[in-house]
Amino acid sequence: MKKFLTVFALLAVCLGAFAQNTGKDVLKDLEEKPLDEKASKKAKPEKEFDLFEIKALARMGYGWHLMDGTEFKGGFAKGNTEFFMNITEFDLTPVKWLTLSLGLDVKWDWYTPTKDYGFAMSGDDLVLGTTAAGMDNYKSTLNTAAFTFPLGLTFRIGSIAAVTAGAELAVNLPKNALIKDTYKIGTKSYTSTEPAGSIPQWGWNAYARVTFGDLIGLYARYYPQQPLIPTAPFGVTTVGLVLELF
């Protein structure tokens, strides 16, 4: 009986020591955890967007010039079109839903009047005159190129859509302006080209676009004055499709 009591006493002492050590470890953990929690609270979560970003080949688009007047076909006329492609873009995004952007694009435009009218150079001036007698299937096209600098604000509606509006400076490249005429006299076909170097050096327009899912969308430009078309003192509206590449 005495041996049993002795063994029991030794077990009790050992268990008491183990419990005491375990209790110290638990207290130590409890003291350290609040420090870890405080540290984790101080750590800032990572942003889901970049404050400043540089893009290349961000988008491209194809549109139609909605020309007015008797010299041009109204609506989506074939030949009154444009194509543009972004070269680079600088984006500033202070909050996730708002971006200020400045870009550099290259743009090509085609203007084609009806068969009764054609582009020509009268000295140093670009003019739009009537078709000469005896020409069949006459088509006159003015091709131009420009670098454009769009400055705009983009508002995002979650991941569903983005709406952009702004203004754009266009620096025309007069050496790339070309008049191309095609016609027939009798059974023979002719093609002639002539530089149209008198176009203004620069112009500007207002623009807007709506894109869906950062992939595809619609855009519009409005030129308050179109100096390329001397007989058209009105503005020109361009509408088209845009494809986001970046």
C-alpha positions as CSV (number, residue, x, y, z in Angstrom):
1,M,0.0,0.0,0.0
2,K,2.8,2.4,0.9
3,K,4.5,1.6,-2.5
4,F,1.3,2.5,-4.3
5,L,0.9,5.8,-2.4
6,T,4.6,6.6,-3.2
7,V,4.1,6.0,-7.0
8,F,0.9,8.0,-7.0
9,A,2.6,10.9,-5.3
10,L,5.5,10.8,-7.8
11,L,3.0,10.8,-10.7
12,A,1.1,13.7,-9.2
13,V,4.3,15.8,-8.9
14,C,5.3,15.0,-12.5
15,L,1.9,15.9,-13.9
16,G,1.9,19.1,-11.8
17,A,5.3,20.1,-13.3
18,F,4.1,19.3,-16.8
19,A,0.9,21.3,-16.4
20,Q,2.9,24.2,-15.0
21,N,5.3,24.2,-18.0
22,T,2.4,23.9,-20.5
23,G,0.6,26.8,-18.8
24,K,3.7,29.0,-19.2
25,D,3.8,28.1,-23.0
26,V,0.2,29.0,-23.4
27,L,0.6,32.3,-21.7
28,K,3.7,33.0,-23.8
29,D,1.7,32.3,-27.0
30,L,-1.2,34.5,-25.8
31,E,1.3,37.3,-25.1
32,E,2.9,37.0,-28.5
33,K,-0.3,36.7,-30.6
34,P,-1.6,40.2,-29.9
35,L,1.7,41.6,-31.1
36,D,1.4,39.6,-34.3
37,E,-2.2,40.8,-34.8
38,K,-1.1,44.4,-34.2
39,A,1.6,44.0,-36.8
40,S,-0.8,42.5,-39.3
41,K,-3.2,45.4,-38.8
42,K,-0.5,47.9,-39.5
43,A,0.4,46.2,-42.8
44,K,-1.4,47.9,-45.7
45,P,-3.1,45.6,-48.3
46,E,-1.6,45.7,-51.8
47,K,-3.4,47.9,-54.3
48,E,-5.4,46.2,-57.1
49,F,-4.3,48.8,-59.7
50,D,-1.2,50.7,-60.7
51,L,-1.0,54.4,-59.9
52,F,1.1,55.1,-63.0
53,E,1.3,52.9,-66.1
54,I,2.8,53.1,-69.5
55,K,1.2,51.1,-72.4
56,A,2.1,50.4,-75.9
57,L,-0.3,49.4,-78.7
58,A,-3.3,49.9,-76.3
59,R,-6.0,50.0,-79.0
60,M,-7.0,50.4,-82.6
61,G,-10.2,51.5,-84.3
62,Y,-12.0,51.9,-87.6
63,G,-14.6,54.5,-88.3
64,W,-16.8,56.3,-90.8
65,H,-16.9,60.1,-91.5
66,L,-20.5,61.2,-91.6
67,M,-20.2,63.9,-94.2
68,D,-22.9,66.5,-95.1
69,G,-23.5,68.5,-98.1
70,T,-24.2,67.7,-101.8
71,E,-20.6,66.8,-102.5
72,F,-20.6,63.8,-100.2
73,K,-22.8,60.9,-99.5
74,G,-24.5,61.0,-96.1
75,G,-24.3,58.2,-93.6
76,F,-21.8,55.3,-93.7
77,A,-20.5,56.0,-97.2
78,K,-17.8,53.8,-98.6
79,G,-14.6,55.8,-98.9
80,N,-15.1,58.3,-96.1
81,T,-13.3,56.3,-93.4
82,E,-10.5,56.4,-91.0
83,F,-8.2,53.9,-89.2
84,F,-6.1,54.6,-86.1
85,M,-3.7,52.8,-83.9
86,N,-2.3,53.7,-80.6
87,I,1.5,53.9,-80.3
88,T,1.9,54.6,-76.6
89,E,-0.2,55.8,-73.6
90,F,0.6,57.2,-70.2
91,D,-2.1,56.4,-67.5
92,L,-2.5,58.0,-64.1
93,T,-5.0,56.1,-61.9
94,P,-5.5,57.8,-58.5
95,V,-8.5,55.6,-57.7
96,K,-9.6,52.3,-59.2
97,W,-12.5,53.7,-61.1
98,L,-10.9,56.8,-62.6
99,T,-7.9,57.2,-65.0
100,L,-6.4,60.3,-66.7
101,S,-4.6,59.3,-69.9
102,L,-2.4,61.0,-72.5
103,G,-1.6,59.0,-75.7
104,L,0.1,59.1,-79.0
105,D,-1.8,57.6,-82.0
106,V,-1.2,57.5,-85.7
107,K,-4.3,58.0,-87.9
108,W,-5.1,57.6,-91.6
109,D,-8.2,59.3,-93.2
110,W,-9.9,58.8,-96.6
111,Y,-12.3,61.3,-98.0
112,T,-14.2,60.4,-101.2
113,P,-16.9,62.8,-102.7
114,T,-19.6,61.6,-105.0
115,K,-18.8,60.9,-108.7
116,D,-19.7,64.4,-109.7
117,Y,-17.0,66.0,-107.6
118,G,-13.2,65.6,-107.3
119,F,-10.2,67.0,-105.4
120,A,-7.6,69.0,-107.2
121,M,-4.8,71.5,-106.6
122,S,-5.3,75.1,-107.7
123,G,-1.9,76.6,-107.2
124,D,-1.1,76.0,-103.6
125,D,-4.8,75.5,-102.6
126,L,-6.7,72.3,-102.3
127,V,-10.1,72.6,-104.0
128,L,-13.1,70.4,-104.6
129,G,-14.5,70.9,-108.1
130,T,-16.9,69.3,-110.5
131,T,-16.0,66.3,-112.7
132,A,-14.6,67.1,-116.2
133,A,-16.8,66.0,-119.1
134,G,-16.0,62.7,-120.8
135,M,-14.9,60.9,-117.7
136,D,-16.7,57.7,-116.6
137,N,-16.6,55.9,-113.3
138,Y,-14.8,58.8,-111.8
139,K,-13.6,58.5,-108.2
140,S,-11.4,61.1,-106.4
141,T,-10.0,60.3,-102.9
142,L,-8.0,62.4,-100.5
143,N,-5.7,60.4,-98.3
144,T,-4.2,62.0,-95.2
145,A,-2.1,60.9,-92.2
146,A,-1.6,62.5,-88.8
147,F,-0.2,62.0,-85.3
148,T,-2.8,62.6,-82.7
149,F,-2.5,63.2,-78.9
150,P,-5.7,62.2,-77.1
151,L,-6.1,63.5,-73.5
152,G,-9.0,62.0,-71.7
153,L,-10.7,60.8,-68.5
154,T,-11.9,57.2,-68.2
155,F,-14.7,56.2,-65.7
156,R,-15.0,52.5,-65.0
157,I,-18.2,50.8,-64.1
158,G,-16.7,47.8,-62.4
159,S,-15.5,45.2,-64.9
160,I,-18.6,45.8,-67.1
161,A,-17.8,48.9,-69.0
162,A,-15.5,52.0,-69.2
163,V,-16.5,55.5,-70.5
164,T,-13.8,57.8,-71.8
165,A,-14.2,61.5,-72.9
166,G,-11.7,64.1,-73.8
167,A,-10.0,66.2,-76.5
168,E,-7.4,65.4,-79.2
169,L,-4.7,67.4,-80.9
170,A,-4.0,66.3,-84.5
171,V,-0.7,67.1,-86.1
172,N,-1.3,66.5,-89.8
173,L,1.5,65.3,-92.1
174,P,1.2,67.3,-95.3
175,K,3.8,65.2,-97.1
176,N,1.6,62.2,-96.7
177,A,-1.5,63.9,-98.1
178,L,-2.3,62.5,-101.6
179,I,-5.1,63.0,-104.1
180,K,-5.8,59.8,-106.1
181,D,-8.2,59.9,-109.1
182,T,-9.4,56.9,-111.1
183,Y,-11.6,57.1,-114.1
184,K,-12.3,55.8,-117.6
185,I,-12.3,57.5,-121.0
186,G,-13.9,55.3,-123.5
187,T,-12.6,51.8,-122.9
188,K,-9.3,52.9,-121.2
189,S,-8.8,53.1,-117.4
190,Y,-6.6,55.8,-115.9
191,T,-5.2,56.4,-112.4
192,S,-3.5,59.7,-111.4
193,T,-1.9,60.8,-108.1
194,E,-1.0,64.3,-106.9
195,P,0.4,65.6,-103.6
196,A,-2.0,67.7,-101.6
197,G,0.5,69.6,-99.5
198,S,-1.6,72.5,-98.6
199,I,-3.5,70.9,-95.7
200,P,-3.2,72.7,-92.3
201,Q,-0.4,71.6,-90.0
202,W,-2.7,70.9,-87.1
203,G,-6.3,70.7,-85.8
204,W,-8.3,69.3,-82.9
205,N,-11.4,67.4,-82.1
206,A,-13.5,66.2,-79.1
207,Y,-13.9,62.4,-78.7
208,A,-15.6,59.8,-76.6
209,R,-15.7,56.0,-76.4
210,V,-17.4,53.3,-74.5
211,T,-15.8,49.9,-74.1
212,F,-17.2,46.7,-72.7
213,G,-15.2,44.1,-70.8
214,D,-12.0,45.9,-71.7
215,L,-12.2,44.4,-75.1
216,I,-14.5,46.0,-77.7
217,G,-16.5,49.2,-77.9
218,L,-17.7,52.2,-79.9
219,Y,-16.1,55.6,-80.3
220,A,-17.0,59.0,-81.8
221,R,-15.1,62.2,-82.8
222,Y,-16.4,65.6,-83.6
223,Y,-14.3,68.1,-85.6
224,P,-15.8,71.6,-85.1
225,Q,-14.1,72.7,-88.4
226,Q,-12.8,70.4,-91.1
227,P,-10.1,72.4,-93.0
228,L,-9.4,69.5,-95.3
229,I,-12.7,70.1,-97.1
230,P,-12.8,73.7,-98.3
231,T,-16.4,73.6,-99.5
232,A,-17.6,72.1,-96.2
233,P,-17.6,74.8,-93.5
234,F,-19.5,72.5,-91.2
235,G,-18.0,70.1,-88.7
236,V,-17.5,66.4,-89.3
237,T,-18.6,63.6,-87.1
238,T,-16.8,60.3,-87.1
239,V,-18.2,57.1,-85.5
240,G,-16.7,53.6,-85.4
241,L,-15.5,50.5,-83.6
242,V,-12.6,50.3,-81.2
243,L,-10.7,47.2,-80.1
244,E,-8.7,47.3,-76.8
245,L,-5.4,45.4,-77.3
246,F,-3.6,46.0,-73.9
